Each structure stands twice: as C-alpha cells, then as structure tokens.
Amino acid sequence: MNVADFTLNLATWRAPMRFAAILMAGITAGSMAMAVEEPKFDILTQDGSYEVRRYAPVIVAETRVDGDMDAASGKGFRLIADYIFGNNTLAATGTDNASEKIAMTAPVTLVPVVRSEKIAMTAPVTAEPVAADASMATATQWRIQFVMPSQYSLQTLPKPVNLAVSLRELPTRTFAVLAYSGLNTASRVQQKTDELTTWMRSRQLQPVGAPQLARYDPPWTLPMWRRNEIQVEVKNP
C-alpha cells in the first residue's frame, strides 16, 4: 500500500469515527439533562405535543436583562450561573465569606415581560422579554429564571451577592405547554407560541401570563435531541 492509499483509507476510517464521537456526545448530553432535577407537575390534559399541566410551588432565582432573545439568554444565564456556582452568602452561618454551590436544574426559561407588569422581589432558569406586546420575536427585555432544587426553602437558600439576581417563591400554577425539538430562533419560537395560542383558543383556555420559552439541555446537545417547550400560564380549566 502506498502513502496515498494509506491516507485515503485513514480518512475513510476517521469520518465514521468522528460521527460516532458526535453521536455519543449527544447521547451523553441527553443523559446528563435527564439526571438533573425538574419541577414537579401533574398532567391534566394531553393532546399530542400539547399538554395542560399543574405545577407544584417552586423557588426561582431570576434576573432581568435587555437585548434580543439570544443576547438576553446568554447574559441572564451567566448572571444566575454565577450565583449558583458560589457567588452567594450563607446567612445562617453568620459569616460573610461562607458560600455554597447549588445544583443545576432544568429547564432554563425565557419569558417576554409586559412593561406594565410588577414583579415581586424574590428569586428553573427563565428569561422573559419585556415588550409592550410580550412578543418572542420583538421583545427587548427578558426575565431569566432557574428553578432552585426542592431541598431548599427561602430561608435556607444562599443569598445572591449580585443585586441583579433575586429569589422568590412561585405558587401552584397551571400551564398550557407545547413541546418540540430542534434549535430556537426568535422566529421559530414565535411560530411555536402562535401554534400554542391557537390550540389554547380551541380548548377555551384563558392565558393569565406572558408566554415563556423553557430549554432543558446544554448548548452542545444535538438539535434533534434538544427539549424545548413554550409555556403559557392559564386559568385553572
């Protein structure tokens, strides 16, 4: 075998190996996502990819950021990740330099925020765009939220050092949900939001909050295995 033949055979062998490595990375990412804690809920209605869910109370860490969906998501994620990775204080210890790492949960949520909305100062991760029409495609301000692990209460959670991050407790709520896979562009998220809105009308479900985008997987997950949801809080059916 000459050098040219060997090089060709080596390249032919490497191509499927590279694909297998990418495939395994995607499977590993999916397994990691399934290992993290997610909010508890009961399914009240199921219709294909559509569901109505009643969620148990949760505590969230949240922040508000400006920008389009991608920019706000990245900035908000970094702010709250900084908090859960140790930029916090343990008030119960009575010392200023004690901190604690908090386990990651899923999903990370982005929600368009209506400008007139008032939000209680408390803290999954959510990003909420603030716009007059709360549109996913045109919003310029967002609320980003991480759900805190269920082992904590507001009294036992470490306190954020950065005042841009706050903690709050959310009560039992009911959501209409549309699940889908793939990448999230602003136009696609708006399309899925419109599809969920149409389905809600067909079921006579009345929204009581802005739509929010929930993302369950790390960014290296292959698009076909990514779990995404559009969620809209509704009055109890």
VEXLORO-754345 format. One record per residue: residue in three letters; y, z, x of N, C-alpha, C, CB in turn. Coordinates in steps of 0.001 Angstrom, whole numbers, plus 500000, padded with zeros to 6 digits. Atoms other than C-alpha are relative to their C-alpha. Glycine has a CB too. Example, Ala and Ser with C-alpha at 12.3 -4.5 7.8 and 13.67 -1.06 7.14 Angstrom:
residues 2
ALA498810500000500890495500507800512300501200500000500900500027501246499008 SER498810499940499180498940507140513670501090500730499230500462498585500414 
//
This chain:
residues 237
MET498796500000500865500000500000500000501240500000500891500013501250499027 ASN498794500035499194503381499022501460501038500959499431500563498573500071 VAL498957499046500385506582501067501208500573499663498633501119500020501045 ALA499424500404501282507928499040498275499085500392498844500257498486499982 ASP500951499642501064504728499556496251499981501502499776498587499503500345 PHE500018498535500118504728503293497018501241500513499260499914500649501398 THR498753499590500650508383503641495970499954499709498508501201499289500639 LEU500097500369501410507712501800492699499071500948499250499508498558499858 ASN500951499098500645504663503954491916500577501402499846498701500057500797 LEU499391498672500052506594507138492733501036500067498884500648500352501350 ALA498989500027501059509456506134490421499334499971498633500930498785500165 THR500721500070501269506958505270487672499430501355499619498881498966500077 TRP500565498668500245505350508711488044501083501012499644499227500482501227 ARG498933499019500218508668510566488113500610499895498612501083499827501041 ALA499344500181501295510018509088484871499371500855498911499953498544499593 PRO500572499133501035507466510725482530500079501476500359498560499622499751 MET499885498596499607507654513924484594501365500551499636499752500163501501 ARG498661499574500385511418514070484032500073500228498497501044498964500434 PHE500005499841501454510876513544480313499263501273499597499354498778499328 ALA500765498796500319508238516282480249500806501252500306498682500020500777 ALA499173498841499647510643518660482001501074500241498949500648499802501378 ILE498980499884501040513367517923479444499375500533498715500682498635499745 LEU500690499568501213510854518377476627499694501497500050498702499199499808 MET500324498580499859509714521748477966501249500850499927499270500258501314 ALA498744499247500078513342522855478362500428500174498551501111499293500799 GLY499646499902501409513951522067474724499121500973499257499920498655499351 ILE500923499070500642510824523937473627500324501428500387498555499669500370 THR499650498662499529511795526912475778501259500498499316500187500006501517 ALA498750499605500654515307526922474323499746500374498552501040498871500080 GLY500319499677501376513877526839470826499305501336499885499144498925499399 SER500697498717500015511582529765471629500960501141500229498904500027501048 MET499013498965499736514497531732473042500825500281498760500907499596501156 ALA499176499814501186516525531112469911499254500797498948500434498654499432 MET500774499298501006513683532364467711499814501466500373498650499328499813 ALA500249498633499558513424535530469815501160500926499699499710500021501473 VAL498841499146500225516944536784469063500049500443498546501299499268500385 GLU499886499465501355517795538878466029500938499150499153500494501448500037 GLU499171500736500949519216537101462972500272500874498785499321498674499580 PRO499692499191501183520904538533459861498886499921498955501323499545499382 LYS501040499951501037518520539583457085500550499498498668499454501439499844 PHE499578500503501305518673537801453724498782499751499114500828498706500156 ASP501004500401500992516710537078450545500397498639499451499873501057498846 ILE499744501321500570516375533519449241499936500107498479498976498942500531 LEU499941499952501456517472533340445596499640498656499379501386500428499545 THR500270501357500475517228529542445167499716499110501194501190499444499170 GLN500290500959498939515696526786447290499830498620499393498735500408500792 ASP500032501374500476516187523042446800500062499081501209501170499712499009 GLY500027500798498776515061521061449839500709500724501132500645498633499765 SER499228499395498905517575521747452628501075500958499501500644498915500839 TYR498989499116500592519796523720450219499358501327499590500676499322498772 GLU500466498677500419519435527450449589501182500820499493499287500734501170 VAL499060498929500324521248530313447922499382501282500542500288500095498435 ARG500524498815499319520850533488449999500881501213499723499899499752501515 ARG499260498740500081521840537107449523499778500746501317499537500869498758 TYR500062499376498678522663538670452896500235501502499920501026499363500934 ALA499786498568499864522396542325453797501309500247500737498817500669500740 PRO498765499691499252525528544075455172499784499859501507500486501429499672 VAL500052500150498542526300543343458830501326500452500602499691498525500400 ILE498788499755499218528797544315461500500198498796500910499902501342500832 VAL499727501154499159530506541472463348501081500332501017500418498796499148 ALA498896500053499045532610541093466459500667498653499791499511500193501502 GLU499330501249500331535278538482465821501321499855500733500229499910498511 THR498700500313499422538349536772467174500554498772499299499897499769501537 ARG499353501203500522540873534146466039500531499179501157501140500359499015 VAL499542500885498928541645531138468198500572498729499397498846499667500980 ASP499393501264500406543716527950467952499274498836500655501495499970500364 GLY500564501213499423542560524396468577499113499272499015499219500327501248 ASP500958500695500850540175521817467183498660500729500060499843498515500434 MET501257499272500146536580522767466377499332500277501343499054499223499112 ASP500684499816498719535146522225469868500758500962500909499823498656500701 ALA499211499149499105538013523841471782500002501441499516501439499480500107 ALA499972498645500550538213526834469448498659500682500148500406499974498536 SER501341499430499876534457527334469515499750500512501409498943498964499626 GLY500212499588498618534352527442473318500844501200500382500298498860500929 LYS499102498886499661537354529738473656499562501282499299501455499660499617 GLY500420498816500741536173532097470919498697500566500514499866499678498541 PHE501282499541499469532649532240472299500203500783501286499060498814500246 ARG499780499314498721533921533207475743500613501381499791500907499158500908 LEU499353498708500258536109535989474332498986501040499525501115499840498955 ILE500941499029500538533296537607472378498835500220500963499481499540498635 ALA501042499821498984530665536959475075500467500985501060499628498650500650 ASP499438499051499039532970538835477462499839501436499488501493499685500264 TYR500167498666500594532843541789475049498545500455500050500495500003498549 ILE501390499545500074529056541851474572499352500105501379499191499057499125 PHE500564499921498662528385541335478291500559501163500812500248498713500730 GLY499615498774499312530217544552479183501469500319500062499508499948501335 ASN498573499671499999533998544327478760500308500849498767500882498703500020 ASN499874499080501122533903547319476422499941501436500513498890499745498948 THR500047498586499629534065551103476425499141500751499003501421500610500062 LEU500827499149500836531665553697475101500797501234499626498684500386500718 ALA499137498893500422533914556018473123499254501321499944500604499702498644 ALA500760498768500159531106558520472598499803500750501318498658499693499388 THR500231499343498712530819559221476334501208500797500472499632498971501046 GLY498792499301499574534410560376476683500522499535501338499743501461500058 THR499524500532498730534879558289479831500492498577499796498888500046501074 ASP499387501319500154536970555152480273499209498899500684501402500019500544 ASN500660501039499216534690553368482727498563499739499561500017500376501452 ALA501350500246500494531423553517480749500006498790499075499446501244499267 SER500104501183500850530335550227479146498531499739499705500662498758500673 GLU501376500289500392527232548700477605499867498532499680499573500855498795 LYS500287501377500370525716545243477342499323499996498636499109499302501068 ILE500507500095501366524935544199473766499153498736499896501170499987498952 ALA500916501136500114522009541911472921500640498866499200498682500438499338 MET499513501182500710522830538364471832499230499831498702499869498734500877 THR500634500294501281522103537462468209500330498568499600500461501003498902 ALA499690501333500535522239534271466133500219500131498500498851498969500313 PRO499317501139499397523982532399464643501389500362500502500097498868499005 VAL498559499969499736527443531821466083500648499217498868500368499390501433 THR499428500613501205529691530987463143501452499609500199499885500949498820 LEU498615500485499981532904528944462842500440499783498558500141498674500841 VAL499527500111501387534958529193459661501460499600499964499801501324499246 PRO498585500310500170538221527463458659500691501121499250500184498669499260 VAL499295498873500615540751530173457780501214499482499247500424501047501068 VAL498827500360500793543242529660454984501181500826500477499747500222498479 ARG498861499332499373546723530547456239500447501250499253501154499044500105 SER499542498847500771547463532963453415498997501138499980500305499583498595 GLU501055498995500051544225534884453968500330501199500869498679499398500430 LYS499851498776499230544447538509455096498622500492500402500764501083499194 ILE501304499594499480541616539819457274500084501426500504499525499051501126 ALA500022498608499556540757543466457785499723500062501495498941500811499220 MET500171499876498560540938544579461426498746500809500317501236500655500636 THR501279499443499587537282545298462169499343498919500834499098500437498764 ALA500513501147499314534903543062464034498677499443499381499788500363501442 PRO500486501117499154526930536689464222501123499354500671499237498971499204 VAL498680500374499543529490534902466012500495498942499060499997499505501475 THR499505501033500895531733532943463651501304499442500531500186500549498581 ALA498715500598499690534545530530464290500547499439498726499890498911501094 GLU499443500406501284536846529935461389501316499288500215500190501209499076 PRO498744500694499834539526527213461415501034500497499010499803498513499847 VAL498939499602500923542834528285459938500810498765499669500906501125500605 ALA499244501163500448544326525440457946500286500162498526499232498677500276 ALA499601499835501395546059525091454612498868499629499059501230499156499693 ASP501082500430500880543047523258453154498644500462500500500006498495499863 ALA501258499498499447540394525011455274499011498874500256499382501026499062 SER500849501158499737539033521603456306499379500107501384500805498697499872 MET500683499982498706536436521471459075500540498913500929498491499821499805 ALA499581501131499184537811518131460252501425500148500526499884498728499205 THR498587499959499625541528519040460439500514501393500334500821499433498897 ALA499538498636499754541679522826460905500480500170501439498883501001499698 THR499431499755498676543716524096463859499913501462500417501438499554500031 GLN500223498602499630542853527804463803498677500449499405501170500915499513 TRP501370499654500391539426529393463589499724501477500226498989499154500780 ARG500536498663499761537699532713463266498591499840500563499996500866498683 ILE501316500059499355534731533121465623499348501373499849500115499585501522 GLN500684498727500220532119535785464875498605500008500613499909500294498513 PHE501378499679499620528981537271466410499549501157499108499884500373501543 VAL500596498866500700526750539448464252499461500982501042498864499531499025 MET500476498978499080526037542724466032498562500407499673500921501222499956 PRO501379499554500266522435543961466449499974501124498972499325500468501301 SER500070499078501135521312546013463445499849501457500405498860499619499113 GLN500168498615499553520660549121465562501331500752500075499321500026501362 TYR498687499375499834524428549766465781500666500291498658500902499108500839 SER499038499776501077526955551244463377501389499823500611499826501437499337 LEU498643500089499460530739551004463697500300501168500922501024499951498870 GLN499758498814499184530646554493465191499299499918501355499541501243499257 THR500757500036498746528051553683467869500257498744500827498529500106499706 LEU499728501218499232529209550193468891501048500267501081500474498865499066 PRO498936499934498991531125549983472184501265499330499479499547499333501318 LYS498725500531500467534816549285471600500483498890500939501056501127499903 PRO499498501084499138536304545979472845501203500459500828500388498775499148 VAL498830499753499160538702546294475781501092498995499673499629499927501496 ASN499048501063500344540360542975474908500394500143498530499388498582500274 LEU499526499802501371542513543483471809499865498745499141501444500445500018 ALA500226501225500772541838539867470786498664500034499270500057498781500914 VAL501313499850500638538314540980469790500017501264499154498849500055501063 SER500043498843500887537802543305466829498631500108499352501098499908498925 LEU501269499734500669534898544835464929500253500286498533499257501179500663 ARG499895499629501404534364545012461193498642499888499327501030499120499280 GLU501244499992500766531618545640458656500171499118498765499602501453499594 LEU499978500890501147530838542968456054498973500483498978499714498533500428 PRO500919499492501024529237543968452729498921498975499662500773500380498734 THR500971500956500534526324542336450920500751498801499420499093500668498914 ARG499341501213500479527304538716450223498954498944499648500986499454501064 THR500887501088500403525764535630448608500591498680500485499795499983498452 PHE499546501267499429525966532216450296499161498838499480499942500050501534 ALA500669501293500129525128528641449407499921499412501403500764499031498998 VAL500255500412498616523621527088452540499365498619500029499091501020500719 LEU500631501289499709522831523575453776499568500007501463500976498800499702 ALA500532500008498641520561523416456861499799498566500481498674500781500068 TYR500204501325499420520429520415459207499869500136501513501169499040499628 SER500159499999498545519698519492462833500960498997500620498539499671500399 GLY499182500979499297521480517450465494501298500570500533500301498858499099 LEU498728499621499411524897517511467108501056500220498917500466498932500990 ASN498921499702500937528062518777465435501314499400500492500145501521499808 THR498644500489499817531160516614465485500810500473498799500042498431500149 ALA499159499550501103534131517511463298499731499172498744501485499915500388 SER500234500858501160533455514505461044498643500277499367500096498532500400 ARG501331499725500565529751515314460683499979501347499292498926499971501102 VAL499938498689500642530449518960459908500713499896498664500710501019500906 GLN499298500186501267532947517888457250499120499275498989501301499222500220 GLN500906500720500890530382515450455824498979500957499392499287498866500757 LYS500985499048500499527780518222455534500647501017499052499321500724501172 THR499274499087500896530393520513453990500203499358498640501361500396500607 ASP499815500720501260531146517865451360498691499905499226500559498598500262 GLU501306500080500664527417517475450644499649501339499348498900499590501010 LEU500282498687500575527043521224450131500894500274498802500183501095501050 THR499069499798501114530135521318447909499531499253498753501414499538500391 THR500509500784501118528683518550445729498789500677499370499637498585500460 TRP501196499315500521525365520411445413500395501275499262499015500334501148 MET499543498780500659527191523652444538500546499699498607501070500694500848 ARG499464500372501313529028521872441717498859499705499021500935498768500123 SER501131500329500877525712520585440365499276501245499529499023499081500714 ARG500637498727500368524459524182440290501000500992499404499326500623501224 GLN498939499161500577527742525570438928500194501285500806499671500344498537 LEU499758498873499088528182527823441953501472500009500382499096499907501277 GLN498563499897499753531740529065442415500265500575501378500672500864498931 PRO499709499479498656532978529421446016501040501107499961500482498876500911 VAL499019498914499893534842532577446981500512500134501433499382501331499533 GLY499545499964498615535470531802450653499978498610500599499136500949500831 ALA499976501277499298536029529013453156498616499664500534501022500031501146 PRO501282500374499394533044527024454472499952500456501448499773498478499912 GLN500144499626498602531649528138457811498804499283500603499848501524500147 LEU501069500652499252529505526459460454499246501055500785500559498898500944 ALA500851499056499273526587528537461762499108499217500952499144500866499020 ARG500806500678498984524934527446465014499080501025500648500902499300501071 TYR501009499033499584521722529125466161499517499827501436498836499915499086 ASP500638500313498719520888527524469506500994499888501152499227498713499883 PRO499145500205498826522269527475473060500288498520500200499342500586501262 PRO499558501400499897524070524261474098499017499072500703501301499946500718 TRP500944500878499306521186522997476252498808499608499110499494500685501270 THR501083500369500916518848522745473222500118498525499621500025500890498729 LEU499968501405500379517877519136472482500473499856498551498606499357500183 PRO499408500136501336519756517823469416498989500066498861500741498706499915 MET500974500045501093516589517241467371499472501387499635498840499096500377 TRP500501498657500259515709520950467650501118501003499721499177500471501171 ARG498902499077500276519141522413467005500030500386498524501340499376500410 ARG499891499484501368519508524587463903501472500215499674499191501329499828 ASN498622499871500460522823524217462121499992500277498505500825498720500324 GLU499852499758501431523998525414458731501471499976499612499362501344499606 ILE498715499781500661527050525040456529499762501077498961500576498670499349 GLN500159498878500917527514528272454579501310500204499250499582501296500761 VAL498829499711500826529880528966451696499678501217499139500399498764499111 GLU500214498828500846530172532389450084500286499627498555500894501188500449 VAL499868500318501420529729532161446310499912501289499183498904498988499551 LYS500187498894500928529959534464443341498511500141499692500820499781498695 ASN501405499780500289526618536047442515499557499129498826499739501481499700 PRO500448500886501074524700533435440488499288500796498901499066498907500558 
//
